[in-house]
Amino acid sequence: MQDRNPWSRVELIREAFHYQSRFEGSTMVFKIDFPVTEDPAFPFLVKDLALLARTGFRVVIVPGAKEWIDSVLGEYGIVSSYVQSGRITTATAIPFVEMAAFHVAARFMTGLSGSRVDAVTGNFVRARGMGVVEGTDMEHTGAVDKILTDSLTKTLDQGMVPILPCIGYSPAGKPYNVPSDEIALATATALGAIKLFFVSLSGGLRVQTHQLPAGIELGEEGRVVRLTPTEAEAVLKANTNRQTACGDHGHDRSLKELALALKASKAGVERVHIVNGREDGAILRELFSNMGSGTMLYSDEYEAIRPLRSRDIPVILRLMDPLVRQGILVKRSAEQILEKREDFAVFEIDGSVHACGALHDWGEAQGEIAAIATDPLYADMGMGRRIVGYLIERAKKKGLGRVFVLTTHTQDWFEFLGFRELSVESLPEKRRKIYDHNRRSKVFALEL
């Protein structure tokens, strides 16, 4: 993580408290792939999960165990066969599958216990047999029939962390090997979880490794920060024929996680997160900062540009202050902003304002775009560009024929957005009369 100045650290603390108060008491399901448990960062991941549980979050863990099950079966000379990527779990294999699955669950219990958090595994999944698939009897391979929410809720109410291994049982007590991805999805849906995490070592979705449709917003190092369901479908379509060593119907793990996230979103889970379990603090950063650390699929309204409210004024003054001190923006008082508040718009993410701008109508069918300020921590999200685009659309709706800006430092950026330099004489008369000749701002305009 890059070094941050004290002001930036304060902003991160504010964000953490904002999300803490927003999500405290909420249920969150964490599906964690087995390779993560073998990574050196695993103890720190468990400590972070324990921290969440101790501070009021209702944490549910679904550990993957595929690779460990492969290892255990191999040790006892039991060969696994697959149909449609599903393991055929024979009567000979199922005792060893149970042993391996609960062994992985025990790793989480041990780690949580070390952080003074109680955890429990139990019969939380009712399963049914897959039956015969493509002419092959799947034997003890099953699917989720029902998540026993009453038992899970009681466990959570007692402040404990339920751990759901990849084993489910029929009403008669017959054990089935159930895919942990399916269990995680069914659990998040049944509990009404506000968040579902897929934690793996896949590295996530990045512009360097995946085909991305135009317009996808990227974070540091080309990371896909967030997607709507529509955008997620477009990404999956663009990578339909992607072949990797991971296989799985031509999809790598990141794309499989995205497909699962999309399914969860359509099932009603508000936010699904794909994070890299190798990165220290990845879950906390994804939870407690707007930029996150992985990729989020969201079905609720996560970000929006809206009109200014009076309570936003201290925030936008703080956003403007560094630019005022650099001479980029003209200093404005709270009273001046309040007087022109109908001209202003703000960019809000999860209830926090991170950018602002204004459109002033000077008559003669011309409007001035002004006071563009963006939180520097989120500069790579294109908020400034979106604010300008929003104000341009507002100008069009007002019937204006031209928007202009006065700038001393940002002419290249506005030229990139399509603005062209004009003379001061082109300004509307009312604006021309108060033009500051000492400041010598350049005029750039866009014809609408």
C-alpha positions as CSV (number, residue, x, y, z in Angstrom):
1,M,0.0,0.0,0.0
2,Q,1.3,3.4,-0.9
3,D,2.4,5.8,1.9
4,R,-0.4,8.2,2.8
5,N,-0.2,11.6,4.4
6,P,-1.9,12.2,7.8
7,W,-5.0,13.7,6.1
8,S,-5.4,10.6,4.0
9,R,-5.1,8.4,7.1
10,V,-7.8,10.3,8.8
11,E,-10.0,9.8,5.7
12,L,-9.5,6.1,5.9
13,I,-10.4,6.1,9.6
14,R,-13.6,8.0,8.8
15,E,-14.4,5.5,6.1
16,A,-13.8,2.6,8.5
17,F,-16.2,4.1,11.1
18,H,-18.7,4.8,8.3
19,Y,-18.8,1.2,7.2
20,Q,-18.6,-0.2,10.7
21,S,-21.8,1.7,11.7
22,R,-23.5,0.8,8.4
23,F,-22.9,-2.9,8.5
24,E,-22.6,-3.8,12.2
25,G,-24.9,-6.7,13.0
26,S,-25.1,-7.7,9.3
27,T,-24.6,-11.3,8.2
28,M,-21.6,-11.9,5.9
29,V,-20.7,-15.2,4.3
30,F,-17.1,-16.0,3.4
31,K,-16.4,-18.8,0.9
32,I,-12.6,-19.4,1.2
33,D,-10.8,-21.7,-1.2
34,F,-8.6,-24.4,0.2
35,P,-5.3,-23.1,-1.3
36,V,-5.8,-19.9,0.8
37,T,-5.4,-22.1,3.9
38,E,-2.0,-23.2,2.7
39,D,-0.8,-19.7,2.0
40,P,1.5,-17.9,4.6
41,A,-1.1,-15.1,4.8
42,F,-3.8,-17.5,6.1
43,P,-3.2,-16.8,9.8
44,F,-3.7,-13.1,9.2
45,L,-6.9,-13.7,7.2
46,V,-8.3,-15.7,10.1
47,K,-7.4,-12.9,12.6
48,D,-9.3,-10.5,10.4
49,L,-12.3,-12.7,10.4
50,A,-12.1,-13.0,14.1
51,L,-11.8,-9.2,14.4
52,L,-15.0,-8.8,12.4
53,A,-16.8,-11.4,14.6
54,R,-15.7,-9.6,17.8
55,T,-16.8,-6.2,16.6
56,G,-20.4,-7.1,15.9
57,F,-20.5,-8.7,12.4
58,R,-22.2,-12.0,12.0
59,V,-19.6,-14.1,10.2
60,V,-20.3,-17.4,8.4
61,I,-17.4,-19.4,6.9
62,V,-17.7,-21.9,4.1
63,P,-14.3,-23.5,3.5
64,G,-13.4,-25.1,0.3
65,A,-11.7,-28.5,0.5
66,K,-11.3,-29.8,-3.0
67,E,-7.5,-30.0,-3.2
68,W,-7.3,-31.5,0.3
69,I,-9.9,-34.1,-0.5
70,D,-7.8,-34.9,-3.7
71,S,-4.8,-35.3,-1.5
72,V,-6.5,-37.5,1.1
73,L,-8.1,-39.8,-1.5
74,G,-4.8,-40.1,-3.3
75,E,-3.1,-41.1,-0.1
76,Y,-5.5,-44.0,0.3
77,G,-5.4,-45.0,-3.3
78,I,-8.9,-43.9,-4.2
79,V,-9.3,-42.4,-7.7
80,S,-11.8,-39.7,-8.3
81,S,-13.8,-39.5,-11.5
82,Y,-15.8,-36.5,-12.6
83,V,-18.9,-35.8,-14.6
84,Q,-19.6,-32.1,-15.6
85,S,-16.8,-31.0,-13.3
86,G,-18.6,-32.7,-10.3
87,R,-16.8,-35.4,-8.4
88,I,-18.3,-38.8,-8.3
89,T,-18.2,-39.6,-4.6
90,T,-18.4,-43.4,-4.1
91,A,-19.4,-45.2,-1.0
92,T,-15.7,-46.0,-0.5
93,A,-14.7,-42.4,-0.8
94,I,-17.3,-40.6,1.3
95,P,-15.7,-41.4,4.7
96,F,-12.5,-39.9,3.6
97,V,-14.2,-36.9,2.0
98,E,-15.9,-36.3,5.3
99,M,-12.6,-36.6,7.2
100,A,-10.9,-34.2,4.8
101,A,-13.7,-31.6,4.9
102,F,-13.9,-31.5,8.7
103,H,-10.1,-31.4,8.9
104,V,-10.2,-28.1,6.9
105,A,-13.0,-26.7,9.0
106,A,-10.9,-27.5,12.1
107,R,-8.1,-25.3,10.7
108,F,-10.5,-22.3,10.9
109,M,-11.8,-23.3,14.3
110,T,-8.2,-23.4,15.6
111,G,-7.3,-20.0,14.2
112,L,-10.5,-18.4,15.5
113,S,-10.0,-19.9,18.9
114,G,-6.5,-18.4,19.0
115,S,-8.2,-15.0,18.6
116,R,-10.7,-15.8,21.4
117,V,-13.7,-16.3,19.0
118,D,-15.9,-19.4,19.4
119,A,-16.7,-21.4,16.3
120,V,-18.8,-24.4,15.6
121,T,-19.3,-26.9,12.8
122,G,-22.6,-28.7,12.6
123,N,-25.4,-30.2,10.5
124,F,-26.4,-27.0,8.9
125,V,-26.9,-28.3,5.3
126,R,-29.7,-30.7,4.3
127,A,-28.7,-32.4,1.1
128,R,-30.2,-34.5,-1.6
129,G,-28.4,-36.9,-4.0
130,M,-27.5,-35.9,-7.5
131,G,-28.7,-39.2,-8.7
132,V,-27.7,-40.3,-12.2
133,V,-26.0,-37.7,-14.4
134,E,-25.2,-38.6,-18.1
135,G,-25.8,-42.2,-17.3
136,T,-23.4,-42.2,-14.3
137,D,-24.5,-42.7,-10.7
138,M,-23.1,-39.8,-8.6
139,E,-23.6,-41.9,-5.5
140,H,-22.7,-39.7,-2.5
141,T,-22.4,-36.5,-4.5
142,G,-25.2,-34.2,-3.6
143,A,-26.8,-30.8,-3.9
144,V,-28.2,-28.3,-1.3
145,D,-31.8,-29.2,-0.5
146,K,-32.1,-26.8,2.4
147,I,-30.0,-24.5,4.6
148,L,-31.1,-25.0,8.2
149,T,-31.4,-21.3,9.0
150,D,-32.8,-21.8,12.5
151,S,-29.7,-23.6,13.7
152,L,-27.4,-21.1,12.0
153,T,-29.3,-18.1,13.4
154,K,-29.1,-19.5,16.9
155,T,-25.4,-20.0,16.5
156,L,-24.9,-16.5,15.3
157,D,-27.1,-15.0,18.0
158,Q,-24.8,-16.6,20.6
159,G,-21.8,-14.7,19.0
160,M,-20.3,-17.8,17.5
161,V,-19.0,-18.3,14.0
162,P,-20.7,-21.2,12.1
163,I,-18.4,-23.2,9.8
164,L,-20.0,-25.1,7.0
165,P,-17.8,-27.9,5.5
166,C,-18.7,-29.3,2.1
167,I,-20.8,-32.1,3.6
168,G,-24.6,-32.2,3.8
169,Y,-26.9,-34.9,5.1
170,S,-30.2,-36.3,4.0
171,P,-33.2,-36.4,6.5
172,A,-32.2,-40.1,6.9
173,G,-28.7,-39.1,7.9
174,K,-27.0,-40.1,4.6
175,P,-23.8,-38.0,4.0
176,Y,-23.3,-36.2,0.7
177,N,-20.3,-34.3,-0.8
178,V,-21.8,-30.9,-1.7
179,P,-19.8,-28.3,-3.7
180,S,-18.8,-25.5,-1.2
181,D,-19.5,-22.8,-3.8
182,E,-23.1,-24.0,-3.9
183,I,-23.3,-24.1,-0.1
184,A,-22.0,-20.5,0.2
185,L,-24.5,-19.2,-2.4
186,A,-27.4,-21.1,-0.7
187,T,-26.4,-19.9,2.7
188,A,-26.0,-16.3,1.8
189,T,-29.4,-16.4,0.1
190,A,-31.2,-18.2,2.9
191,L,-29.8,-15.9,5.7
192,G,-30.4,-12.8,3.7
193,A,-26.7,-12.0,3.9
194,I,-25.8,-8.4,3.0
195,K,-22.4,-9.6,1.6
196,L,-20.9,-12.7,0.1
197,F,-17.2,-13.0,-0.3
198,F,-15.3,-15.4,-2.6
199,V,-11.7,-15.5,-1.3
200,S,-9.2,-17.3,-3.4
201,L,-5.7,-17.0,-4.9
202,S,-6.9,-16.3,-8.4
203,G,-5.6,-12.8,-8.5
204,G,-9.0,-11.4,-9.4
205,L,-10.2,-9.6,-12.6
206,R,-7.7,-7.3,-14.2
207,V,-7.3,-5.6,-17.5
208,Q,-4.0,-7.4,-18.0
209,T,-5.5,-10.9,-17.8
210,H,-9.1,-10.5,-19.0
211,Q,-11.0,-9.1,-21.9
212,L,-13.0,-6.1,-20.6
213,P,-15.8,-4.2,-22.4
214,A,-15.3,-0.5,-22.9
215,G,-16.3,1.7,-19.9
216,I,-15.4,-0.7,-17.1
217,E,-13.9,1.4,-14.2
218,L,-10.4,0.3,-13.1
219,G,-8.5,0.8,-9.9
220,E,-4.8,0.5,-9.2
221,E,-2.8,-1.9,-11.4
222,G,-5.7,-2.4,-13.7
223,R,-8.0,-4.0,-11.1
224,V,-11.7,-4.1,-11.8
225,V,-13.1,-2.3,-8.8
226,R,-16.8,-3.0,-9.2
227,L,-19.4,-4.2,-11.7
228,T,-23.1,-4.0,-12.2
229,P,-24.8,-7.3,-13.1
230,T,-25.1,-6.0,-16.7
231,E,-21.4,-5.3,-16.8
232,A,-20.6,-8.7,-15.2
233,E,-22.6,-10.5,-18.0
234,A,-20.6,-8.5,-20.6
235,V,-17.3,-9.5,-19.0
236,L,-18.3,-13.2,-19.0
237,K,-19.4,-13.0,-22.6
238,A,-16.2,-11.3,-23.6
239,N,-14.2,-14.1,-22.0
240,T,-16.4,-17.0,-23.1
241,N,-13.6,-18.8,-25.0
242,R,-10.8,-18.1,-22.5
243,Q,-8.8,-21.3,-21.9
244,T,-6.5,-21.6,-19.0
245,A,-4.7,-24.2,-17.1
246,C,-7.5,-24.0,-14.5
247,G,-9.9,-25.5,-17.0
248,D,-13.5,-25.6,-15.7
249,H,-15.5,-25.1,-18.9
250,G,-12.9,-22.8,-20.4
251,H,-13.2,-20.4,-17.4
252,D,-10.4,-19.5,-15.0
253,R,-11.2,-19.3,-11.3
254,S,-11.8,-15.5,-11.4
255,L,-14.4,-15.9,-14.1
256,K,-16.1,-18.8,-12.3
257,E,-16.2,-16.6,-9.2
258,L,-17.7,-13.8,-11.3
259,A,-20.4,-16.2,-12.6
260,L,-21.2,-17.3,-9.0
261,A,-21.3,-13.6,-7.9
262,L,-23.7,-12.8,-10.7
263,K,-25.9,-15.7,-9.7
264,A,-25.8,-14.6,-6.1
265,S,-26.7,-11.0,-7.1
266,K,-29.7,-12.2,-9.0
267,A,-30.7,-14.3,-6.0
268,G,-30.9,-11.1,-3.9
269,V,-27.5,-10.8,-2.3
270,E,-26.8,-7.1,-2.3
271,R,-23.0,-7.2,-2.7
272,V,-20.7,-9.9,-3.7
273,H,-16.9,-9.5,-3.4
274,I,-14.1,-11.3,-5.1
275,V,-10.8,-10.8,-3.2
276,N,-7.3,-12.3,-3.2
277,G,-6.7,-14.2,0.0
278,R,-2.9,-13.7,-0.5
279,E,-3.1,-10.0,0.1
280,D,-2.7,-8.9,3.7
281,G,-5.9,-7.2,5.0
282,A,-7.7,-7.7,1.7
283,I,-11.1,-8.4,3.4
284,L,-10.8,-5.4,5.7
285,R,-9.8,-3.1,2.9
286,E,-12.7,-4.4,0.8
287,L,-15.1,-3.8,3.6
288,F,-13.9,-0.6,5.1
289,S,-12.8,1.6,2.1
290,N,-14.7,2.8,-0.9
291,M,-11.9,1.7,-3.3
292,G,-11.7,-1.8,-1.7
293,S,-9.1,-4.4,-2.6
294,G,-10.9,-6.7,-5.0
295,T,-13.9,-6.7,-7.3
296,M,-17.4,-6.0,-6.1
297,L,-20.6,-6.9,-7.9
298,Y,-23.4,-4.8,-6.6
299,S,-27.2,-4.8,-7.2
300,D,-28.1,-1.8,-5.1
301,E,-27.4,1.8,-6.0
302,Y,-23.7,2.1,-5.0
303,E,-22.7,5.4,-6.5
304,A,-24.7,8.4,-7.6
305,I,-24.4,12.0,-8.6
306,R,-27.0,14.1,-6.8
307,P,-27.8,17.7,-6.0
308,L,-26.0,19.3,-3.1
309,R,-27.5,19.2,0.4
310,S,-26.7,21.8,3.1
311,R,-25.0,19.2,5.2
312,D,-22.5,18.5,2.3
313,I,-21.0,21.9,2.5
314,P,-18.3,21.2,5.1
315,V,-17.2,18.2,3.1
316,I,-16.9,20.0,-0.3
317,L,-15.1,22.9,1.4
318,R,-12.6,20.3,2.6
319,L,-12.3,18.8,-0.9
320,M,-11.7,22.2,-2.4
321,D,-9.2,23.4,0.1
322,P,-6.1,21.7,-1.3
323,L,-7.0,23.0,-4.8
324,V,-7.6,26.5,-3.4
325,R,-4.1,26.4,-1.8
326,Q,-2.6,25.4,-5.1
327,G,-4.3,28.2,-6.9
328,I,-6.4,25.8,-9.0
329,L,-9.7,26.8,-7.6
330,V,-11.1,30.2,-6.4
331,K,-11.8,30.3,-2.6
332,R,-15.4,30.0,-1.7
333,S,-17.1,30.5,1.6
334,A,-19.8,28.3,3.1
335,E,-22.3,31.2,2.6
336,Q,-21.4,31.6,-1.1
337,I,-21.9,27.8,-1.7
338,L,-25.2,27.8,0.3
339,E,-26.4,30.8,-1.8
340,K,-25.7,28.8,-5.0
341,R,-26.5,25.4,-3.7
342,E,-28.9,24.6,-6.5
343,D,-26.1,25.0,-9.0
344,F,-24.0,22.3,-7.3
345,A,-23.9,18.5,-7.6
346,V,-21.9,15.9,-5.6
347,F,-20.6,12.4,-6.3
348,E,-21.6,10.2,-3.5
349,I,-20.4,6.6,-2.7
350,D,-22.2,4.7,0.0
351,G,-23.4,7.9,1.7
352,S,-20.0,9.6,1.5
353,V,-19.3,12.6,-0.8
354,H,-16.0,12.3,-2.7
355,A,-16.4,14.9,-5.5
356,C,-18.3,18.0,-6.5
357,G,-18.9,20.5,-9.2
358,A,-21.3,23.3,-10.2
359,L,-23.1,24.8,-13.2
360,H,-23.7,28.5,-13.1
361,D,-26.2,30.0,-15.7
362,W,-24.9,33.4,-16.8
363,G,-27.5,34.0,-19.5
364,E,-26.9,34.3,-23.3
365,A,-27.5,30.5,-23.4
366,Q,-24.1,29.9,-21.7
367,G,-23.3,28.1,-18.4
368,E,-20.1,27.9,-16.5
369,I,-18.8,24.6,-15.1
370,A,-16.9,25.4,-11.9
371,A,-15.7,24.2,-8.5
372,I,-14.7,20.7,-9.8
373,A,-13.0,19.0,-6.9
374,T,-12.3,15.3,-6.3
375,D,-11.0,13.4,-3.3
376,P,-7.4,12.6,-4.3
377,L,-7.7,9.1,-2.8
378,Y,-10.2,8.2,-5.5
379,A,-8.7,10.1,-8.4
380,D,-8.5,7.0,-10.6
381,M,-12.3,6.4,-10.5
382,G,-13.0,9.2,-13.0
383,M,-15.3,11.1,-10.7
384,G,-14.3,14.5,-12.0
385,R,-15.1,13.4,-15.6
386,R,-18.4,12.0,-14.5
387,I,-19.3,15.2,-12.6
388,V,-18.5,17.3,-15.7
389,G,-20.6,14.9,-17.9
390,Y,-23.5,15.2,-15.5
391,L,-23.3,19.0,-15.6
392,I,-23.1,19.0,-19.4
393,E,-26.3,17.0,-19.5
394,R,-27.9,19.4,-17.0
395,A,-26.9,22.3,-19.3
396,K,-28.5,20.6,-22.2
397,K,-31.8,20.1,-20.3
398,K,-31.7,23.8,-19.4
399,G,-31.5,24.6,-23.1
400,L,-28.0,26.1,-23.0
401,G,-26.0,26.1,-26.2
402,R,-22.5,26.3,-24.6
403,V,-20.7,25.5,-21.4
404,F,-17.4,27.0,-20.5
405,V,-14.7,26.8,-17.8
406,L,-12.1,29.2,-16.5
407,T,-8.9,27.5,-15.7
408,T,-5.3,28.2,-14.8
409,H,-4.0,24.7,-14.5
410,T,-6.3,22.1,-16.0
411,Q,-6.6,23.1,-19.7
412,D,-5.1,19.8,-21.0
413,W,-7.8,17.8,-19.0
414,F,-10.6,19.9,-20.4
415,E,-9.2,19.7,-23.9
416,F,-9.2,16.0,-23.5
417,L,-12.9,16.2,-22.7
418,G,-13.6,18.1,-25.9
419,F,-13.4,21.7,-24.7
420,R,-11.7,24.3,-27.0
421,E,-10.0,27.6,-26.1
422,L,-11.9,30.8,-26.7
423,S,-11.2,34.5,-25.9
424,V,-12.4,36.2,-22.7
425,E,-14.6,38.3,-25.0
426,S,-16.7,35.2,-25.7
427,L,-17.9,35.1,-22.2
428,P,-21.5,36.3,-21.4
429,E,-21.5,39.9,-20.4
430,K,-22.4,39.3,-16.8
431,R,-19.4,36.9,-16.4
432,R,-17.1,39.1,-18.4
433,K,-17.7,42.0,-16.0
434,I,-16.4,40.1,-13.0
435,Y,-13.5,38.3,-14.8
436,D,-10.4,38.5,-12.7
437,H,-7.7,39.9,-15.0
438,N,-5.0,39.4,-12.3
439,R,-5.7,35.7,-12.2
440,R,-5.6,35.5,-16.1
441,S,-7.7,32.3,-16.3
442,K,-8.0,30.8,-19.8
443,V,-11.4,30.2,-21.2
444,F,-12.3,26.8,-22.6
445,A,-15.8,26.0,-24.0
446,L,-17.8,23.1,-25.3
447,E,-20.6,23.7,-27.8
448,L,-23.7,21.7,-27.0
